Amino acid sequence: MSLMSEWRDMAYSTKMDKGKLKKLWDDYFLKEKEVYAQLLKNPDEEVKGTVKELAEKYSLTELEMAGFLDGIQESLKQPNEIEELEADSVVSLAFDKEMLYRNMVEAKADWLYGLEEWDSIFTDEKREELYKIQKQSHTVRREGKKIGRNDPCPCGSGKKYKNCCGRSAS
C-alpha cells in the first residue's frame, strides 16, 4: 500500500474515534504550519529529496509528509506522482507563490495564509488582490437580465415564466 493510501485511510477514517481523529488533524495542522513557515522563508529555493529525507527535515512522519504533499500538490510548479508514493520516492516542493496563497484561501486555512512569512513575499495590497481573486473565482454571476415571474417565458411557449419553466425552478 502506498503512503498516500495509508495517509488517506488514516486521516479520513470513518472507523476511528472522532476524538482521536480530531487530535490527529489538530496535531497535523500545527506541524503543517511549521513546514510552511520554513518553506516561505526561502520561497524561491526548490526543496527536493525523498519522502523520508523531507519527513526527517521537517520533523514529520512519512505518513504526515504524504499528507503534506497531498495538500501542496495543486500549488507545485511540477506536480509529484503522489498516488504511488513510497519512502524512497523523490519529490519536489517547488511551489508557485501566488497559487499557494490562493489555494490556502480556498481551503479557508487562515492559519496558513495568515502566516507572517507572507509579509516578505507579497505586499498587503497584493495579498488582498489574491484573496479577492480566489473568493470571486467561485462566485456564480448571472449573464443577462433576470427573468421576472410575470415576464414571458424565454422558451417561447407564450406563457408567463411563473406558469412555465419557472414552476420547476422553485
Summary of the structure (lengths in Angstrom):
residues: 170
radius of gyration: 22.6
end to end distance: 47.9
largest distance: 70.5
contacts: 420
relative contact order: 0.11
helix: 55%
strand: 6%
